[in-house]
Amino acid sequence: MICLEMDKKQLTIKEQIRNEYFRIKELLGKQPTRMDLFTYMDDDVYQMAVTHSNENPFKKYLNYLEELDELTDEQKKILPGNRKRLYKSAGKHQHEQGV
């Protein structure tokens, strides 16, 4: 256990949160929801996540999943930056079709 604690201290906050995400994913056997992360995240890692706003995965969970390359196709469609591109693309196609 002491060895695990020493290893944790050598990791950055971002790496600890990332490791915790994948630990929970393995535990649940599926991509964890934001609520799953909140429920199953180690208390120490959770405290670090919420006190370091730049690393907080709860604020913009889809962006966090994108950073981990964990987005599903459906999630990619609703990611805020992608919605604008989808609307532009859809509008362009309608214009090309004379709609």
N, C-alpha and C positions, 0 to 999 in steps of 0.2 A: 504493500500500500504506500509506503514511504517513497518507493521508486516511482510510482505513478504520480504522486504529488510533485516530485522533483521534475518529472517530465512535463507536467502541466505548466509549471513555472517557466520552463524554457520556451514554450510556445507563445506566439502572440495571441492577443485576445481574438483576433479574426480567425486564427487557426483553431483555437479552442472551440469557438462557436461552430465553425465548419465541422470539426470532428464530432461535436455533439449532435449536429443535424444528422450526420451519417450514422451515428450510433442509434439515434431514435428511428431513423428510416429502417435500419436493420432489425431493430426490436419489433417494429410494427409490421414489417414486410411490405411497406408501401411508402409512397412519398408522404411525409408528415404534413398535415395542415398547420396553419399558424397556431391553432388551438392545441394540436398535438405537441408542438414544440414547447408551448407555454406549460402544458401539463407534465411532460416527461423530462424537460431539461433539468440537468443538475443545478441545484440552487446557486452554487458559486458561479457557474457559467452564466446562468440567468441574470444574476446581479451585475456581472461584468457587462453583459449585453445591453441591459437597460440603462446603465450608468455611462456607457460610451456610445453616444448617439450615432456616431459615424459607423459603428459596427452593429447597431441594433437591427436584427433581422425582422423584428415585429413591425417596424414602421412602414416599410415598403417591401412586403413579403415577396411579391412577384419579381421585383428587381433583384432581391436576394437570391431567389431561385434561378434567375437568369445568370447571375454572377457565378453560381455553382454549375451552370449548364444542366439544370434540372427541370426546365420548363417543358410541359407537355405542349402538344400542338394547340390545344384549346387555350391554354394559359398564354401562349405566344400571341394569340389573336386579341386578347384583352389587355395585354401589357400596355400601359399608357402611351408610350412612344410609338408602338406598333399600330395603335388604333388610328392615329393621324395618317400614317402611311397607307393603311388599308382603305381609309376613306378617300384619300387622294387617288389611289389606284382604282378603286371602284368608280369614282367620278370620271376618271380618264377613260375607262373602258366604256362607260355609258355615253360619253361624248363621242368616242370613236364609232360607236354603234348608231349614233344619231338619236339617242334617247333624250 
